[in-house]
């Protein structure tokens, strides 16, 4: 294996460990948290979510918008893969996920407070 492969595997293991530790810490401290994956499932299943689909270059892009009370959630997917997810509550952003920079963070818990 090349050095880059070892480095990628090591970084992947470190990121997974950090994610697991953060989840346990939030659980033990009783801090409300959610992952990008859980949030995306919530957006897709919520009855008030507005969904727009576009077919571009043979790929299906889906855009989700959800406004509930003072909360706003926006998500873009391509063929069920999350490209972007943004969320704000009472005007304060609590999530800004981009697949090109955060792909390893799909299951990392985020603090909701």
N, C-alpha and C positions, 0 to 999 in steps of 0.2 A: 504494500500500500504506500501511496505517496504521502509526503508530509501534510499536504492540504487535506487529504482524506482523514488523517489522524486528528488534525486540528478541528475539522468540521464535526467529527464524532465527539471530541472532547467538549466543544462549545455546546453541542446539542445536549450532552449529558449535564453540563453545568446549568443550562437554561431550564432543563426539566427539574433538576434538583431545586433551583431557586423558586420555580413555580410551586412545587410541592411544599416547600418550607413556608412560602407566603400564604398558601391556602391553609396550612395547619395553624399558623400564627393567627390569621383572621378567625378561624374556627375557635381556637382556644380563648381568644380575647373577645369573642362574641361580636365581631365587627361585621356588619353587613357587607357582602361582596358578591360579585357576579363575574363570570368570564365572558369574553367576546362571543364564544360559541353559544353559551346559555342566552345571552342577550339577543343574538341573531335568531334563535329559535323562538324567543318571546315575540320579537317583531313579526316574524313570519306567521305566527299563530294568532296574533291579536286581531279581533274582529274590526277594529277601527283603522287598521293599517291600509294606507293607499298604495296600490301596487301598479307599476307601469312596466311593460315589457317592450324591448326593442330587439330586433334581429339585425345584427351587424356582422358582415363578413362570415356568415355561417354560425355565429355564436349568439346565444340568447342572453342578453343583459337584462337584469331585473332590478328595478329601483323601488325601494320601500321608504315610505314616510309615515311616521306615527307622531301625532300631537295628542298628548293626554295631559290635562291640567296645565302645569307649567313645565312639562317635560317634552322634549323633542328628540326623536330618534330618526336617523337617516342611514340607509344601508344600500350598497350596490353589490350585486353578485353577477358572476358570469358562469353559466352552466353549474349552478349551485355552489360555486366557490366564492367566498366573501372577498371582495376587493377593497371595500371601504365601509367603515361603520363609525358614525359620529353620534354622540349623545350629550345632551345638556339638560340640566335640571335647575329651574329657577334662574336661568341665564348663565349658569356656570357649567362649563364643559367637564364631563367626567370620563369620557372616552373619546379617543381619536385613533382608530385602528386603520392602518394601511397595509395591505398584503405584501407589498414590495419591501417594506422595512420591518414589519412585525409578525411575519408568518409563524414564528415559533411561539408567539404569545396568545394563540387562540384559546388555550385552556387556563391561562394564568388568571387567577382571581384579581379583580380590581375593587378597590374600596369604594363604597357607595355613599359614604357620609361626607 
